[in-house]
Amino acid sequence: MTQAQSSSGDCATRGLWIAVFGPDGVGKSAVIERLQANPCGAFCGSARFHFRPRFGRGDLGRTPVTRPHAQRPRGLILSICKLVYWLLDCWFGYLFFVAPNLRMSRLVIFDRYLPDTAVDPFRYRLPASAMKFAACIARLAPRPDLSILLDAPAETVQQRKREVSPDESHRQRFEYLNMFRSLPASLVTNADGPIAEVVDNVTAAIRHFMTHSHRQQRPALVTDAQLD
């Protein structure tokens, strides 16, 4: 976990938990870093996690993934044990790290989250036989307030980072868009442009959500055009 403090003295009454999705090369890290540097001007700082809370250890001992599909999937039994472990981590992390940050009016940012396993099971070394169980685990985990998909054509992703094949980039884009059709309180934003523009779109979505959430007007799907 990494934290950043905001210099704003006028904080939101409650923090916000967002999860940012998208393939490697779409710009997740750059967007998250800018959100941490200036958390929409409404939060008293921020906290960042990668995929899961890791029982509060943050990124300690985690090495950057440069070959996400290099290792073979685990066996079914070991995969089930791993998924249960991740679920326990998410609940422990929510109770002891995410929720306290929200009470301190911070912006909590996850770079990927458990539903990501449905899009790219090879990254998480999950066999096809474990995918139904993985979907159940994702539904049982604490849910972010807002999920954000950074969407860009596969050709753009390939130009930025070629860690998977072009066909795999196309497949992942389709799967992400399909997943976001069923996620509540979500944003699909165009990431095929300047980073400043992408950050502005995400910031607008966060402000839109904070303005309307107290009235329970949380749209099932928000696009950039609906925020204009």
Order of alpha helices (4+ residues) and beta strands (2+ residues): beta-beta-alpha-beta-alpha-alpha-beta-alpha-alpha-beta-alpha-alpha-beta-alpha-beta-alpha
